[in-house]
Amino acid sequence: MREPNSLREFYMRQNKFRTVGGPLTGMKHVHLLDLSNNFCANLSFDAFHLLPNLKRLFLSGNLLGYSLGPDKAGITFQNLNLLQELDLSSNKLRYLPSDIFKGLTSLEILKLNNNEMKTFLVNVKMLTSLKILLLNNNNLRYILELQMKQIDKIIQSRSLLINLANNKFKCNCTDIEFVRWIQQRNVSLVDVETYICTNTDDITKNLTGKSLVHDLEKECASYTLIIVVASILVSAFLSILTGGIIYRYRWDLRYLYYSAKFRVKGYRPVDDVEDRFRYDVFVSYSDQERHFVVVDLVHELEESRSLKLCIHERDFFLGGVVTENIVYAINNSRKTLVLLSSGFMESHWCIYELNMARMEAIKTGRDVMCIVKMEEIINDNLSLEVIDVIRNHTYIQLPEEREHMDMFWDRLHTAITE
């Protein structure tokens, strides 16, 4: 019995079909469908799902970028496994998903010319019968390496003709592989002699010029050297700058670190209220002043004048970290007594205590330091930190005559308690 509809070719070009819904029915035997020049912007994903015998589909002169762009799963053409020719020219296409042509295993001619594509991301590997690919008159900057490899794979088994004329190719350092690929001529390129590209200075060059690859390699080698040297210099500058900043503020950073650590542990910061301090004075001294501290200082200030001293070998927490003990002692003492001597200058821990006391004074605004010069010290032997302390603080000189010691102890007591 004869089928009621044996239509083979269906022409609907140059109408005003702004939307093509789907699926289109009653076209089971159609081999050719022409919907070109309708300015159609809305194409249903399933519009062509019931056209199993379609071999030629003309969709040029529409606005299908709005419909094909979102079809990342490749639903639109997936049932057209007999399609041999697809014309999508002049559709203002800017982007096509990688899998948009999934299922077109019989496609031989693909026309994507006269669009606005800047990149060509289509998975060419799935077009197993492709013979002609038209990409001329687009805005292509280059062909991606993945697509170049897929095209090279195709031409191992069959010939492939590609038209890339009138695109906006670049020939910069990043485009060497593309330029080299064009010049190898493994692919049959239409009018390849007309292909041009522009460099970083917007100078137009012939993409097939024999010296172009050599010039690019030479130019890019120079840029690479400049970039490497510049990177090293910038890294060195930043390292020196960072190191300088860290060194310049090393004592600030240490002080802030331990102060923050105390807050985390729950220690309460002291203020100017008298009973908030655990000690009246923390004594910073070197081993050569040990006898003076243990015998004279303890007797005169602690036993005779009832001041509570913090002496590291007696009052530091057993098992505690030395640096933490120092900062804790300074934080919890109303004053820090510095016994300045040549031995003090040679002691790493004494200098550390001096700088932590300086930071305590700066950060809290308290008048922290009281200085006793145990001996005459040549200024050339003084560090910058010590010179800064002496310039900005008054100090008491330890007298050489014993008859002056009572006055010395009174002055020291007053300096500590005022």
C-alpha positions in Angstrom: 0.0 0.0 0.0 1.4 3.4 -1.0 2.3 5.7 1.9 0.3 8.9 2.0 3.4 11.1 2.2 6.5 10.5 0.0 8.0 14.0 0.2 11.7 14.0 -0.5 12.7 17.7 -0.5 11.1 20.5 1.6 12.0 24.1 0.9 10.9 26.8 3.5 13.6 29.4 2.9 13.1 33.2 2.9 10.1 33.2 5.2 9.9 34.7 8.7 10.0 31.6 10.9 11.3 33.2 14.0 10.8 30.0 15.9 11.0 26.4 14.8 9.4 24.1 17.4 9.7 20.4 17.5 9.7 17.8 16.6 8.8 18.4 12.9 6.5 15.6 11.8 5.3 14.2 8.5 8.8 14.3 7.0 9.9 10.7 7.5 11.2 10.4 3.9 12.6 13.9 3.5 16.2 14.0 2.3 16.6 17.7 1.9 15.3 20.4 4.3 15.9 24.1 3.6 15.1 26.6 6.4 17.7 29.2 5.4 17.2 33.0 5.5 14.3 33.0 8.0 16.2 34.9 10.7 15.1 32.2 13.1 16.5 32.7 16.6 14.6 29.9 18.5 15.2 26.3 17.4 13.9 23.5 19.6 16.4 20.9 20.6 14.1 18.1 19.3 13.1 19.9 16.0 14.9 17.3 13.8 14.4 14.2 15.9 11.8 12.6 13.5 13.7 13.1 10.2 15.7 9.8 10.1 16.5 10.0 6.4 17.6 13.6 6.2 20.9 14.0 4.2 21.1 17.7 3.5 20.1 20.4 6.0 20.4 24.1 5.2 20.1 26.6 8.1 22.1 29.5 6.8 20.9 33.1 7.2 19.4 32.6 10.7 20.3 33.6 14.2 20.8 30.1 15.7 23.6 31.1 18.1 21.0 31.7 20.8 19.7 28.1 20.4 22.9 26.1 19.6 25.1 27.7 22.2 23.3 26.2 25.2 23.1 22.7 23.7 26.2 21.4 25.4 24.9 17.8 25.3 24.6 17.8 21.5 20.8 17.0 21.4 19.9 19.1 18.4 21.5 16.9 15.6 22.1 13.7 17.5 19.4 11.6 15.5 20.6 12.7 12.1 23.1 9.9 11.6 22.5 9.9 7.7 23.1 13.7 7.4 25.8 14.4 4.8 25.7 18.2 4.5 25.0 20.8 7.2 25.0 24.5 6.4 25.1 26.9 9.4 26.7 29.8 7.6 25.7 33.4 8.4 24.1 32.6 11.7 26.1 35.1 13.8 27.5 32.2 15.7 30.0 33.2 18.3 30.4 29.9 20.1 29.6 26.3 19.5 29.8 23.6 22.3 32.3 20.8 21.9 29.7 18.1 21.4 27.1 20.0 19.3 27.6 17.7 16.3 27.4 14.5 18.2 25.8 11.7 16.1 26.7 13.2 12.7 28.8 10.2 11.7 27.9 10.5 8.0 28.5 14.3 7.8 30.8 15.1 4.9 30.3 18.9 4.4 30.1 21.3 7.4 29.7 25.0 6.6 30.4 27.4 9.5 31.6 30.3 7.4 30.5 33.9 7.7 29.9 33.8 11.4 31.6 35.5 14.4 33.4 32.7 16.1 36.6 33.7 17.9 37.5 30.1 18.9 36.7 26.7 17.3 36.0 24.3 20.1 34.1 21.6 18.2 35.1 18.0 18.8 36.1 17.2 15.2 37.0 13.6 16.2 33.3 12.6 16.2 32.8 13.7 12.6 34.2 10.5 11.2 33.2 11.1 7.6 34.0 14.8 7.3 35.6 15.9 4.0 34.9 19.6 3.8 35.0 22.2 6.6 34.3 25.8 5.9 35.4 28.3 8.6 36.2 31.3 6.4 35.0 34.8 7.3 35.0 34.4 11.1 36.9 36.0 13.8 39.2 33.1 14.6 42.4 34.1 16.3 44.0 30.6 16.0 43.0 26.9 16.0 43.4 25.2 19.4 46.0 22.6 19.7 43.4 19.9 20.5 41.5 20.6 17.3 44.8 20.6 15.3 45.6 17.2 16.6 42.1 15.9 15.8 42.4 17.2 12.3 45.8 15.7 11.8 44.3 12.4 13.0 41.5 12.6 10.4 43.9 13.2 7.5 45.8 10.0 8.2 42.8 8.1 6.8 41.2 10.4 4.3 41.6 13.8 2.7 40.1 16.9 4.4 39.6 20.3 2.8 39.5 23.3 5.1 38.8 27.0 4.3 40.2 29.4 6.9 40.4 32.5 4.8 39.5 35.9 6.1 39.9 35.3 9.8 41.7 37.5 12.4 44.7 35.2 13.1 47.4 36.3 15.4 51.1 35.5 15.0 52.5 36.2 18.5 54.7 34.1 20.7 51.8 32.1 21.9 50.8 31.2 18.3 54.0 29.6 17.1 52.5 26.0 17.0 49.5 27.2 15.0 51.7 29.1 12.5 53.9 26.0 12.2 50.8 23.8 11.6 49.6 26.1 8.8 52.9 26.1 7.1 53.3 22.3 7.2 50.5 22.0 4.7 49.4 18.6 5.9 45.8 19.7 5.6 44.4 20.9 2.3 43.8 24.5 2.9 41.7 26.6 0.5 43.5 29.8 -0.7 46.2 29.4 1.9 48.4 32.0 0.2 45.8 34.7 1.2 46.0 33.9 5.0 47.3 36.8 7.0 48.0 37.4 10.7 48.9 40.4 12.9 51.6 40.5 15.5 51.7 42.4 18.9 52.4 45.6 17.0 49.4 45.1 14.8 51.6 44.6 11.8 50.1 42.4 9.1 52.1 39.4 8.0 51.6 36.6 5.5 50.8 33.5 7.6 52.6 31.3 5.1 55.7 33.5 4.9 58.8 31.3 5.0 60.6 33.4 7.6 57.6 33.8 9.9 58.3 30.8 12.2 62.0 31.6 12.4 61.3 35.3 13.2 58.8 34.3 15.9 61.2 31.8 17.5 63.9 34.4 17.6 61.6 37.1 19.0 60.0 34.8 21.6 63.4 33.5 22.7 64.4 37.1 23.5 61.1 37.7 25.3 61.5 34.5 27.2 65.0 35.6 28.4 63.6 39.0 29.3 60.7 37.5 31.2 63.0 35.0 33.0 65.5 37.8 34.0 62.7 40.2 35.0 61.0 37.4 37.0 64.3 36.7 38.8 64.9 40.4 39.5 61.4 40.9 40.7 61.5 37.8 42.9 64.9 38.9 44.3 63.6 42.5 44.9 60.5 41.2 46.7 62.6 38.8 48.8 65.0 41.5 49.8 62.1 43.9 50.5 60.3 41.3 52.5 63.5 40.3 54.4 64.2 44.0 55.1 60.7 44.6 56.4 60.9 41.5 58.6 64.3 42.5 59.9 63.2 46.1 60.5 60.2 45.0 62.5 61.6 41.7 63.9 61.2 42.8 67.5 57.7 44.1 66.8 56.7 40.8 65.3 58.2 38.7 68.1 56.5 40.9 70.7 53.1 40.7 68.9 53.5 37.0 68.5 54.0 36.2 72.1 51.4 38.8 73.3 48.9 37.1 71.0 49.9 33.7 72.3 49.3 34.9 75.9 45.9 36.1 75.0 45.0 32.8 73.4 46.2 31.0 76.6 43.9 33.3 78.6 46.5 35.5 80.3 45.0 38.9 81.2 47.0 41.9 79.9 48.1 44.3 82.7 47.4 48.0 82.8 48.5 50.9 85.0 46.6 49.7 88.1 49.2 48.9 90.7 47.8 45.6 92.0 47.6 44.2 88.5 51.4 43.7 88.3 52.8 40.5 89.6 56.3 42.1 90.0 57.6 45.6 90.8 60.6 45.1 88.5 62.0 42.6 86.1 65.8 42.5 86.3 67.7 42.1 83.0 71.4 41.3 83.6 74.3 39.2 82.3 76.2 36.5 84.2 78.9 38.9 85.2 76.3 40.9 87.3 74.9 37.8 88.9 76.6 38.4 92.3 75.5 42.0 92.3 71.9 41.0 91.7 71.7 38.0 94.0 73.5 39.7 96.9 73.2 43.4 96.7 70.1 44.1 94.6 67.9 41.5 96.3 69.0 42.8 99.8 68.6 46.5 99.1 65.4 46.5 97.0 63.5 43.3 98.0 64.5 42.8 101.7 65.1 46.4 102.8 62.6 48.3 100.5 60.0 45.6 100.0 60.0 45.6 96.2 59.1 42.3 94.5 61.8 41.5 91.9 61.6 39.1 89.0 64.9 37.3 88.5 65.1 34.8 85.7 67.1 32.1 87.5 64.7 32.3 90.4 61.3 33.3 89.1 61.0 31.9 85.5 58.5 29.0 85.1 60.4 25.7 85.1 60.1 23.9 81.8 58.8 27.0 80.1 60.2 28.5 76.8 62.7 31.2 77.6 61.3 33.6 75.1 57.8 33.2 76.6 59.1 33.6 80.1 60.9 36.9 79.2 57.8 38.4 77.5 55.6 37.3 80.4 57.9 38.7 83.0 58.1 42.1 81.2 54.3 42.2 80.7 53.7 41.5 84.3 56.3 43.8 85.8 55.8 47.5 86.4 59.4 48.3 85.4 62.3 46.5 83.6 65.6 47.2 85.2 68.5 47.0 82.7 72.0 46.5 84.2 74.0 47.7 81.3 77.5 46.4 81.0 80.0 44.9 78.5 78.7 41.4 79.5 75.1 42.6 78.8 76.1 43.7 75.3 77.6 40.3 74.5 74.5 38.4 75.7 72.0 37.4 73.2 69.2 37.0 75.8 70.0 40.3 77.4 69.6 42.1 74.0 66.4 40.1 73.5 65.1 41.3 76.9 66.0 44.9 76.1 64.1 44.8 72.8 61.0 43.2 74.3 61.0 45.9 77.0 61.3 48.5 74.2 58.3 47.0 72.4 56.3 46.9 75.7 56.9 50.6 76.1 55.9 51.4 72.5 52.8 49.2 72.3 51.4 50.0 75.8 52.6 53.6 76.3 54.0 52.6 79.7 57.2 54.0 81.1 58.8 50.7 81.3 62.6 50.9 81.4 65.0 51.9 84.1 68.7 51.7 83.2 71.8 51.3 85.4 75.2 51.7 83.8 77.4 49.2 85.6 80.5 50.5 83.9 81.7 52.9 81.2 81.0 51.4 77.8 82.6 52.7 74.5 79.8 53.9 72.2 81.4 52.0 69.3 80.5 48.8 71.1 76.8 49.7 71.4 74.1 48.4 69.1 71.6 50.7 67.6 68.9 49.4 70.0 71.0 50.3 73.0 71.9 53.7 71.7 68.2 54.4 71.1 67.4 53.4 74.7 70.2 55.5 76.2 69.2 58.5 74.1 65.5 58.3 75.1 65.8 57.3 78.7 67.7 58.7 81.7 70.0 56.3 83.4 71.7 55.9 86.8 75.5 55.3 87.0 76.7 52.7 89.5 79.1 54.7 91.8 82.6 53.4 92.3 82.9 54.7 95.9 81.0 52.7 98.6 80.0 55.9 100.5 77.8 56.9 97.6 75.9 53.6 97.5 73.1 54.6 99.9 72.2 57.5 97.6 72.3 55.2 94.6 69.9 52.7 96.2 67.5 55.6 97.1 67.6 56.9 93.5 67.1 53.5 92.1 64.1 52.8 94.4 62.6 56.1 93.4 63.1 55.4 89.7 61.4 52.1 90.0 58.4 53.2 92.0 57.7 56.6 90.5 
